């Protein structure tokens, strides 16, 4: 199991996927370019690339659950 540092919370509203803060440039409430197909692949634990539109930072998502993107690299600090 991956560490909690490898998670990124998200919200999904009417098919759009938002992250509360970009892990790279720290922009707030970022609308991602994630398509429904990308989202479904992530839910099926198929690795999916996400490019943040605010700074072009790249994430590799291992899986998606109802609250988090689980990534291949640490995207936030845990205490």
N, C-alpha and C positions, 0 to 999 in steps of 0.2 A: 504494500500500500504506500502511496506517495505521501509526502509530508504536506501539512496544511499550507506551507509556504508555496506549494505548487498549485494553489487554487486561486481563481479569480472569480469573484461574485459577478452575477449578471442579472438583468431583468429582461423579460420578453413581453412586449406589448404589441398586439395586433400584427404579429409576424416580424416586427423589428426587434433587434437584439441590442441592448445598451449595456455598457459597463460603467459603474459609478465613477471610476478613475482609471486613466490609462497608466499601466505599470511602468511606462517608459518616460513620458513627458509630464505626467500627472494632470493632464486635462481632465475636467470633470464632465460627467454625463455624456459619454462618447457613444454616438450611434455607429455601430459596426456595419461593415458591408456583408455580413453573414447572410447567406441565402437559406431558404427552407431546406434545400438539399444538404448544404453544409451542416446545418443544425441536426438533421436526421442522421447524418453520418457520424457526427460526434456522439449522439445518443446511442448509436450502435457500436461505440468504441472503435471507430475507424478514425485514424489520425487525420486531423483537419488543420490546415494552415489558416491563421487569421492575421491579416495585415491591418494594423490600427490606422485609420484614416487621418488622425491628427498629426502623427509624426513618422509614419511608415515603419514603426516597430513591428517585428514579426514574432508571433507566438505559434507554437505547435501544440494543438489541443489533443490530448490523449482520449479524453472522454468528457461527456457533458451529463450532469445530473440535473435535478430540478432547481438547484441553487448555484452551482459552481461549474466553471470550466476547470478541468484538471489538466495541467500543462506539463511539458517535459522538462521545464526549467523553473527555478524559483522565481516568482513574480512579486512576492511581498515578504516582508520580515515577520517572523513570529516571535513571541516573547517567551 
